[in-house]
Amino acid sequence: MGKLDGKVVLITGAASGIGRASAIRMALEGAAVMCADIDLNGARDTAIRIAQDGSNAAASLELDVAIEADVKAALQTTVDELGGLNVIFNNAGIGGNEAGWDKTIMVNLTGVYHGLFHGAPFLAARGGGSIINTASVAGLVGLTGIQTGEPAELQPGAGAYVAAKHGVTGLTRQYAVTFALQGVRVNAIAPGYIETPMTAPVRETEEVERYIESLHPMGRIGQPEEIAAAAVFLASDDSSFITGIVLPVDGGYTAR
Ligand SMILES: NC(=O)c1ccc[n+]([C@@H]2O[C@H](COP(=O)([O-])OP(=O)(O)OC[C@H]3O[C@@H](n4cnc5c(N)ncnc54)[C@H](O)[C@@H]3O)[C@@H](O)[C@H]2O)c1
């Protein structure tokens, strides 16, 4: 018996990294999964991998989380194609160095807001559900310099990334409180550094990679499957009395 038997999950950012690993793991746990991403080919690939595993129903759709109408439409499309909606994983995001302030806030914060603003009442109207947002350790603390001690605020995008992710933790708590009586649980995961395409640049040089590892008391960075396992827990009924938390999955990064 899977932990998510009978549930339908919508995951944004499902073409890559944490979103892809979560889609695959949630399907193995019995969920039907809608893989949503701005990268439709990648989202399709994830759905195909799930189908090849033979684990469950999966489908894909293209959306830009920064576009409100895309996010709103994805909710109904998931119901139409997969027969319901119980879990929304607002996971899509970009690294702060890829974009300036406006784009980082638009995708990483406003994108999650769109998922909550439309998703929470949508789930409430269907009897409840679980929403998970991907925050970051950068949603709980400031970042230290990743380039040999250079202050993080001198790195392009660090401030925008931290501000956006702190916004995600705030939205998580607010929506948890607002929708608690309507049966919608809202939680966030705060990953430490995880080995995905997003962090490939910091793994390019040995020195920076060692520095990043040293930020985690466990002495390593994490794997996307380790975030997927936490997402399964927050999606499942095992976490039925948990709402409004920001769960660090960070090898101890925020413990000191
Ligand atoms: N990798 C890490 O170390 C780490 C740490 C903390 C938090 N996070 C967060 O985890 C989430 C997933 O990151 P990842 O590491 O898997 O990165 P990734 O780059 O592997 O995956 C991100 C996915 O989001 C998609 N995406 C980007 N912009 C989008 C948009 N506007 N609309 C829809 N989809 C969009 C991309 O196409 C990609 O498939 C992000 O929110 C990121 O900020 C990552």
The ligand as a Gaussian input file, in Angstrom:
#p B3LYP/6-31G(d) Opt

LIG

0 1
 N       18.779000      22.869000      -5.530000
 C       18.897000      23.500000      -4.368000
 O       19.970000      23.523000      -3.737000
 C       17.695000      24.177000      -3.742000
 C       17.811000      24.593000      -2.410000
 C       16.731000      25.212000      -1.827000
 C       15.581000      25.434000      -2.537000
 N       15.508000      25.047000      -3.846000
 C       14.264000      25.299000      -4.545000
 O       13.765000      24.075000      -5.035000
 C       12.930000      24.327000      -6.167000
 C       13.328000      23.392000      -7.286000
 O       14.665000      23.656000      -7.641000
 P       15.657000      22.574000      -8.278000
 O       16.888000      22.620000      -7.500000
 O       14.925000      21.312000      -8.497000
 O       15.974000      23.320000      -9.656000
 P       15.863000      22.859000     -11.184000
 O       16.421000      23.979000     -11.963000
 O       16.422000      21.490000     -11.345000
 O       14.283000      22.748000     -11.408000
 C       13.466000      23.877000     -11.438000
 C       12.318000      23.648000     -12.395000
 O       11.438000      24.768000     -12.356000
 C       11.083000      25.093000     -13.687000
 N       10.691000      26.509000     -13.784000
 C       11.509000      27.590000     -13.714000
 N       10.800000      28.701000     -13.894000
 C        9.500000      28.329000     -14.059000
 C        8.281000      29.031000     -14.272000
 N        8.255000      30.369000     -14.369000
 N        7.148000      28.325000     -14.383000
 C        7.167000      26.974000     -14.319000
 N        8.276000      26.251000     -14.141000
 C        9.430000      26.924000     -14.000000
 C       12.307000      24.776000     -14.516000
 O       11.982000      24.627000     -15.890000
 C       12.802000      23.503000     -13.851000
 O       12.221000      22.354000     -14.436000
 C       13.096000      25.815000      -6.478000
 O       11.998000      26.521000      -5.921000
 C       14.371000      26.178000      -5.757000
 O       14.425000      27.543000      -5.442000
 C       16.543000      24.411000      -4.459000

